[in-house]
């Protein structure tokens, strides 16, 4: 549902009636380190690590211990620079802006050696006026500061009291004071990835020129009354003309036989035009439904501004009819109130958590999100330790019917509330709400991940007498700032301050609850790596299970690419280094050992391969058992607990080759047979070692033949690659390593 600015005339033939021209500075820039001893070309969008790798100056950052070996990259201060010629005559335009869609992270921006601004937030969009400094031939520089050193400096300057955590646990091998810089947390710390605090220009950068006005932003959002579907159209202009600019706006949705015309007059300066399109109640407007509940209907709409002097500006969008509202009220037999979504979100089925990665392709997004729907899931949570995803991610979620729980980017930490920090956050949040709110896939805004629980359950060992000051900061950031902006910018969706939280009960307790992870209210996060995961009685009968999961190792074929032969042992230095969760390797073996015989081959490599595969089997069984428990709990209340209306397991995708909570969905849409084991497999009577052979047939067909029942068979690169083999023969298709074409 991206909104496209349509330039009426191409750059090579721009005439006097063109409203605006845009010139992208994507491509090759020059990158140099702080003392100038290293200079190399680098791509924009991109980062320093990518530039160094492309020139062969560093190896694959994920290889073995390179997350430690390349710490020097993040501690240096890098500069991106470029010289370029404007491909149109600057003198004919009244205003020229430099637009930076995404800068990572702390930088001073110079244009023709004049400082025009600074950046300190990689989640914000920046626009700087360069009208008085731009020439036909220009130079641009972004002088970056190490985000690691900047965060440490900001922490030292915060002298009133410490804002924990100062540093992550040692096992995470991360950076300190990450809560003092508005940068993706997962690139600096937490237990699921390496620490690579990059620097660079990670989104588009361009020059925009205007004659009379600048059509900066246009947002389209549905509004509902009892019987009608209406649309709110909000457009922001920077009118640079000395006189008012008048004209008309024509809004049309052809498929709904709807068109309306409005007269407008824009005074000089920053102006916001708000228009409302009424769709006749006699016209049937189909609803956008989540995957599994109906169609994902959208309607093409155009907004045409016909203004004085022959200025024409046309924008297009796809709009959808969707409603998101909560059902509240007493729930019979339960201590807590009823809290779920009503139509069209009839139920929240199983979903998972998504972790944003900066350098991904459209193909990556398509494959990942198609895997979600193929696995019969319909919900993703964009987690607060990553990034607000790219536009195409949300567009694909709209098309596929994937509901998105959208966190703001705050996670696993307390945060400062000095005015400079709040100003940066407010700009970030306001921008992201405007950018994303048109998407029907987004169903809820969440202020942060686990920060209410961290504060009230005292993860950071704060003195009890100091807690009121931290509670005040918490309310200031998430309630008085972020919540205020959400209520002003998007009244259609619910907002919760944190996850987990107790919803209305948390509000009643002053926006922080004594037990944010209560089973009676809101949502819960649950992890238990010691209790037997086959025993459903250990799981909470929660109202909404928003986070749960188990670790496993990735396949050997994945690890082999980033390791060497001396690393191929479960207790090797490499295996211990890759594990960023305390006692994680021991916990996996403990959980697997409850129901399986641990590998004991005389061949160390065979033992390693079998062990990491067994952790995957263990993870699959644990997540399956817990997920099925939550699905059963939807229809029951026991001891005032239950009526579980959603389950989001942790997590969908990995960000490096290491043990994590991630999983990957089905190659194709399947409804697999569900097996229930009456005992632990290591205690089952009559199981014997299966001898499995694979034969090649015509046209890539394969036949797997077994001599006995074989639980948890795994075949690399086959159409059906993981299964319980209860029949003697199964037929499969061998998949190619690379895409092929028929000749």
SULPE-V420689 format. One record per pair of residues at least 6 apart in sequence whose ideal C-beta (glycine too) atoms are under 6 Angstrom apart, sorted by sequence separation. I is the first residue (numbers start at 1). J is the second residue. If there is no record, write none. Layout:
i=I j=J
i=I j=J
This chain:
i=9 j=15
i=52 j=58
i=168 j=174
i=239 j=245
i=289 j=295
i=306 j=312
i=436 j=442
i=579 j=585
i=601 j=607
i=636 j=642
i=637 j=643
i=654 j=660
i=715 j=721
i=32 j=39
i=109 j=116
i=119 j=126
i=178 j=185
i=186 j=193
i=188 j=195
i=223 j=230
i=252 j=259
i=331 j=338
i=382 j=389
i=397 j=404
i=506 j=513
i=517 j=524
i=531 j=538
i=567 j=574
i=109 j=117
i=288 j=296
i=305 j=313
i=599 j=607
i=654 j=662
i=694 j=702
i=695 j=703
i=714 j=722
i=9 j=18
i=31 j=40
i=42 j=51
i=167 j=176
i=187 j=196
i=188 j=197
i=222 j=231
i=223 j=232
i=251 j=260
i=264 j=273
i=288 j=297
i=328 j=337
i=329 j=338
i=486 j=495
i=633 j=642
i=653 j=662
i=8 j=18
i=108 j=118
i=166 j=176
i=178 j=188
i=187 j=197
i=304 j=314
i=528 j=538
i=634 j=644
i=651 j=661
i=694 j=704
i=713 j=723
i=31 j=42
i=40 j=51
i=117 j=128
i=178 j=189
i=220 j=231
i=221 j=232
i=250 j=261
i=286 j=297
i=327 j=338
i=502 j=513
i=563 j=574
i=599 j=610
i=633 j=644
i=650 j=661
i=651 j=662
i=49 j=61
i=58 j=70
i=107 j=119
i=116 j=128
i=303 j=315
i=483 j=495
i=599 j=611
i=693 j=705
i=713 j=725
i=720 j=732
i=28 j=41
i=29 j=42
i=175 j=188
i=220 j=233
i=248 j=261
i=249 j=262
i=262 j=275
i=327 j=340
i=711 j=724
i=719 j=732
i=106 j=120
i=174 j=188
i=175 j=189
i=302 j=316
i=526 j=540
i=630 j=644
i=692 j=706
i=718 j=732
i=719 j=733
i=29 j=44
i=40 j=55
i=174 j=189
i=219 j=234
i=248 j=263
i=249 j=264
i=327 j=342
i=455 j=470
i=501 j=516
i=710 j=725
i=103 j=119
i=301 j=317
i=500 j=516
i=502 j=518
i=505 j=521
i=524 j=540
i=690 j=706
i=691 j=707
i=105 j=122
i=172 j=189
i=218 j=235
i=260 j=277
i=325 j=342
i=500 j=517
i=630 j=647
i=690 j=707
i=709 j=726
i=26 j=44
i=104 j=122
i=300 j=318
i=301 j=319
i=503 j=521
i=524 j=542
i=596 j=614
i=690 j=708
i=717 j=735
i=111 j=130
i=114 j=133
i=172 j=191
i=217 j=236
i=246 j=265
i=455 j=474
i=478 j=497
i=502 j=521
i=503 j=522
i=706 j=725
i=31 j=51
i=175 j=195
i=216 j=236
i=298 j=318
i=299 j=319
i=502 j=522
i=627 j=647
i=688 j=708
i=690 j=710
i=112 j=133
i=168 j=189
i=174 j=195
i=244 j=265
i=245 j=266
i=258 j=279
i=501 j=522
i=519 j=540
i=523 j=544
i=111 j=133
i=155 j=177
i=175 j=197
i=215 j=237
i=216 j=238
i=298 j=320
i=380 j=402
i=519 j=541
i=525 j=547
i=526 j=548
i=592 j=614
i=244 j=267
i=256 j=279
i=384 j=407
i=500 j=523
i=519 j=542
i=523 j=546
i=49 j=73
i=101 j=125
i=213 j=237
i=214 j=238
i=379 j=403
i=380 j=404
i=381 j=405
i=382 j=406
i=383 j=407
i=499 j=523
i=500 j=524
i=705 j=729
i=48 j=73
i=152 j=177
i=155 j=180
i=378 j=403
i=382 j=407
i=384 j=409
i=500 j=525
i=100 j=126
i=112 j=138
i=151 j=177
i=154 j=180
i=213 j=239
i=251 j=277
i=351 j=377
i=354 j=380
i=384 j=410
i=385 j=411
i=592 j=618
i=623 j=649
i=703 j=729
i=704 j=730
i=112 j=139
i=148 j=175
i=239 j=266
i=256 j=283
i=350 j=377
i=365 j=392
i=369 j=396
i=373 j=400
i=384 j=411
i=588 j=615
i=591 j=618
i=99 j=127
i=351 j=379
i=353 j=381
i=354 j=382
i=355 j=383
i=365 j=393
i=703 j=731
i=111 j=140
i=151 j=180
i=212 j=241
i=237 j=266
i=239 j=268
i=349 j=378
i=351 j=380
i=48 j=78
i=97 j=127
i=98 j=128
i=151 j=181
i=210 j=240
i=239 j=269
i=353 j=383
i=356 j=386
i=372 j=402
i=702 j=732
i=110 j=141
i=150 j=181
i=348 j=379
i=355 j=386
i=356 j=387
i=365 j=396
i=369 j=400
i=447 j=478
i=97 j=129
i=98 j=130
i=213 j=245
i=238 j=270
i=239 j=271
i=288 j=320
i=479 j=511
i=702 j=734
i=109 j=142
i=212 j=245
i=288 j=321
i=356 j=389
i=551 j=584
i=700 j=733
i=96 j=130
i=147 j=181
i=237 j=271
i=287 j=321
i=288 j=322
i=700 j=734
i=96 j=131
i=107 j=142
i=108 j=143
i=447 j=482
i=95 j=131
i=147 j=183
i=236 j=272
i=285 j=321
i=406 j=442
i=475 j=511
i=107 j=144
i=404 j=441
i=551 j=588
i=568 j=605
i=96 j=134
i=235 j=273
i=403 j=441
i=404 j=442
i=410 j=448
i=411 j=449
i=412 j=450
i=570 j=608
i=106 j=145
i=402 j=441
i=405 j=444
i=406 j=445
i=407 j=446
i=408 j=447
i=569 j=608
i=234 j=274
i=403 j=443
i=568 j=608
i=106 j=147
i=398 j=439
i=445 j=486
i=471 j=512
i=570 j=611
i=34 j=76
i=105 j=147
i=233 j=275
i=398 j=440
i=407 j=449
i=33 j=76
i=34 j=77
i=256 j=299
i=398 j=441
i=90 j=134
i=106 j=150
i=232 j=276
i=255 j=299
i=388 j=432
i=397 j=441
i=33 j=78
i=394 j=439
i=230 j=276
i=231 j=277
i=253 j=299
i=452 j=498
i=32 j=79
i=451 j=498
i=453 j=500
i=499 j=546
i=230 j=278
i=253 j=301
i=445 j=493
i=31 j=80
i=148 j=197
i=444 j=493
i=452 j=501
i=675 j=724
i=86 j=136
i=147 j=197
i=229 j=279
i=252 j=302
i=444 j=494
i=445 j=495
i=446 j=496
i=447 j=497
i=448 j=498
i=449 j=499
i=29 j=80
i=30 j=81
i=447 j=498
i=85 j=137
i=251 j=303
i=29 j=82
i=228 j=281
i=429 j=482
i=437 j=490
i=446 j=499
i=556 j=609
i=227 j=281
i=250 j=304
i=144 j=199
i=289 j=344
i=426 j=481
i=430 j=485
i=83 j=139
i=229 j=285
i=249 j=305
i=417 j=473
i=429 j=485
i=433 j=489
i=456 j=512
i=287 j=344
i=433 j=490
i=82 j=140
i=248 j=306
i=529 j=587
i=247 j=306
i=417 j=476
i=422 j=481
i=553 j=612
i=81 j=141
i=247 j=307
i=417 j=477
i=452 j=512
i=456 j=516
i=121 j=182
i=122 j=183
i=247 j=308
i=79 j=141
i=80 j=142
i=245 j=307
i=246 j=308
i=415 j=477
i=532 j=594
i=553 j=615
i=245 j=308
i=453 j=516
i=552 j=615
i=79 j=143
i=384 j=448
i=452 j=516
i=453 j=517
i=552 j=616
i=384 j=449
i=78 j=144
i=21 j=88
i=77 j=144
i=552 j=619
i=77 j=145
i=77 j=146
i=550 j=619
i=75 j=146
i=550 j=622
i=75 j=148
i=14 j=88
i=74 j=148
i=408 j=482
i=584 j=659
i=11 j=87
i=11 j=88
i=105 j=183
i=548 j=626
i=578 j=658
i=579 j=659
i=291 j=373
i=545 j=630
i=595 j=680
i=596 j=681
i=597 j=682
i=292 j=378
i=595 j=681
i=596 j=682
i=291 j=378
i=539 j=626
i=290 j=378
i=533 j=622
i=539 j=629
i=534 j=625
i=229 j=321
i=533 j=625
i=541 j=633
i=536 j=629
i=104 j=198
i=562 j=657
i=617 j=712
i=104 j=200
i=218 j=315
i=220 j=317
i=103 j=201
i=104 j=202
i=215 j=313
i=559 j=657
i=220 j=319
i=558 j=657
i=102 j=202
i=541 j=641
i=549 j=649
i=102 j=203
i=541 j=642
i=544 j=645
i=548 j=649
i=549 j=650
i=101 j=203
i=542 j=644
i=544 j=646
i=545 j=647
i=546 j=648
i=101 j=204
i=296 j=399
i=547 j=650
i=554 j=657
i=100 j=205
i=296 j=401
i=553 j=659
i=99 j=206
i=551 j=659
i=99 j=208
i=291 j=401
i=551 j=661
i=97 j=208
i=290 j=401
i=549 j=661
i=96 j=209
i=290 j=403
i=95 j=210
i=93 j=209
i=94 j=211
i=93 j=211
i=322 j=440
i=324 j=443
i=320 j=440
i=78 j=199
i=519 j=641
i=74 j=197
i=67 j=194
i=67 j=195
i=95 j=240
i=94 j=240
i=49 j=198
i=47 j=198
i=48 j=199
i=48 j=200
i=288 j=440
i=47 j=200
i=46 j=200
i=202 j=358
i=44 j=201
i=45 j=202
i=45 j=203
i=339 j=503
i=326 j=494
i=324 j=493
i=25 j=205
i=25 j=206
i=24 j=206
i=22 j=206
i=23 j=207
i=336 j=520
i=335 j=520
i=336 j=521
i=22 j=208
i=21 j=209
i=20 j=210
i=190 j=385
i=186 j=385
i=185 j=385
i=186 j=386
i=184 j=387
i=3 j=218
i=219 j=434
i=221 j=437
i=221 j=438
i=220 j=438
i=185 j=411
i=179 j=413
i=179 j=415
i=182 j=424
i=164 j=414
i=163 j=414
i=163 j=416
i=158 j=416
i=123 j=388
i=381 j=648
i=350 j=627
i=123 j=409
i=375 j=665
i=374 j=665
i=375 j=666
i=19 j=311
i=374 j=666
i=17 j=310
i=19 j=313
i=371 j=665
i=165 j=460
i=374 j=669
i=164 j=460
i=352 j=648
i=348 j=645
i=350 j=647
i=351 j=648
i=352 j=649
i=353 j=650
i=348 j=646
i=353 j=651
i=354 j=652
i=355 j=653
i=357 j=655
i=352 j=652
i=355 j=655
i=121 j=424
i=124 j=427
i=334 j=637
i=8 j=312
i=120 j=424
i=124 j=428
i=333 j=637
i=123 j=428
i=335 j=640
i=340 j=645
i=125 j=431
i=334 j=640
i=121 j=428
i=124 j=431
i=6 j=314
i=3 j=315
i=4 j=316
i=3 j=317
i=1 j=318
i=2 j=391
i=191 j=580
i=191 j=581
i=1 j=395
i=1 j=398
i=172 j=580
i=171 j=580
i=171 j=582
i=1 j=438
i=1 j=439
i=193 j=655
i=194 j=656
i=193 j=656
i=192 j=660
i=63 j=562
i=62 j=562
i=62 j=656
